[in-house]
């Protein structure tokens, strides 16, 4: 990310203590860099310790400050509890949480297994709720204010073919965002979400566009004729997480160049005409990516 394009003054986030789930790679890493550059202490978690350590080292070398990596599978409430205990012991309550960790892959729904569905739902829906509940209860008990931000998609408004587990799970988190904004607003806890359009990352392409079946490089259908740039989503995340916008609560904000209004932002048009052989080829590529990631976690 080009940090020179951050919109905010240096030191804006000094004193903030923010956890970013899935903070070692992709959009999570970009937001971590922005928070760190503006003065926050940032905790990151994921399942690949080597990637977390690498990200923390690189960002601190570039910007100073403090990034603390934690290996944590957010599908496991006990692992979350242990991680949050460690964070609290390292300086007290968090002031912000970014629910960014996710999983997704394209598939015809009739080809899905129960395990495949649960792989997405357990991370996106249940894991996000587990993190939010554990931290929220601590903050309420201590009378501390904080901001929660979830990374969703525009599918929460329309659904999307070929990514049904993700569409269902992220829609649930959109409902959580609106529900807790009203229920926990009295405690000084805010809940908002971002629905990004196309912000290409390596992980996204490997599972949502294996072999180029959906041409993510073709932005002609987007009204702005391009994909998003990382500093743009980072600026929006900072706006929602930093002090100064405390009256923004219960909102899901799209950042997609009006792609949702123009095309719906779904996978239907690109994938509905694929045949059995093409789907089988994509399944094999996605399986290979998953096996590589699993091997990486064991390092």
Steps between C-alpha positions, in 0.01 A plus 500: 500500500614854426482644853552850359137478387362461852264792558561548871748687718795325659426374850122490451478150646751532786367317804278273293538126552351306211467130420479407131402139435656364183745790529803328348396516136272667247266779599569432867868580456418825321279617785761397757759712320273804501415467870868452589617791287251726681621395845287205613627188671373214286445134581463260210384141496476217252595136462841541333754610759777546244287741296390691810860536620611613154226764477567632850875526435460669162249757618692591815819535299321738263305707753618424853231447757370166622334212317446186710428172317284225650433160350129441548234299322189710558282193452615398851350705788766373740778619269332840476474522877869423543600757238285773648629421850851556363403828333337632819813404695707700253355840577133469579179518303480531125347814355418341165442169324504439125324174410684434176581127509300312240498212258333453165513305176285478190287190458171390357282454806402147394870407517548621858564257784395564858867537591545752222208706625623483860851605400356837400219536754718402796751775422287779358183472706585307815861616534407866458228464760730315743760779479237772535327333795819428696637852462164671531423335833836609641450858385150517646622360833778761514289791376732563202405652166608341171427473129436176311540483123413199282612450141204377294399512132211650304353147487348573840235701312445274200646156563724349233501181301801269532612639840193407705683411828677836499189694399301335781773549760581861418129583494485366855784729605323793336201418721730475803645843418158664496372304800792570733520864391160543662538258792855594606506864394403592858832356616701722267562219251461580129448251218554576132601308189667553165381325183794512258473448127796377300827547689718227345713292737689175450274299730183635343611417148608145588157401634256731325663513158699176464651479156340829397146363458369835619708775345568720801731716293210612279362809673309632199165430666587710803376858466845627598678259268744366759551295813539652843839616630616383840539847651131564427372217718762582764379861516140386548603257774693775682200735477275239662750392767664826609352759732290771339226290339338355810146568380544261206346178629317205346610577143631281217680719248579379148828599339475366146482790254121447474559149365212364706257747347628428149535122498394364839863404569423127493651195333196403297587655167858376496444141615147392412603369157789278612482126439596193706859486376564864583357461849708188559814682390427789738431260789841342445672840502320610817590171670864555409493849651343365820763226531779754455352720773460202733865403450601863563317498835706204616833678443 
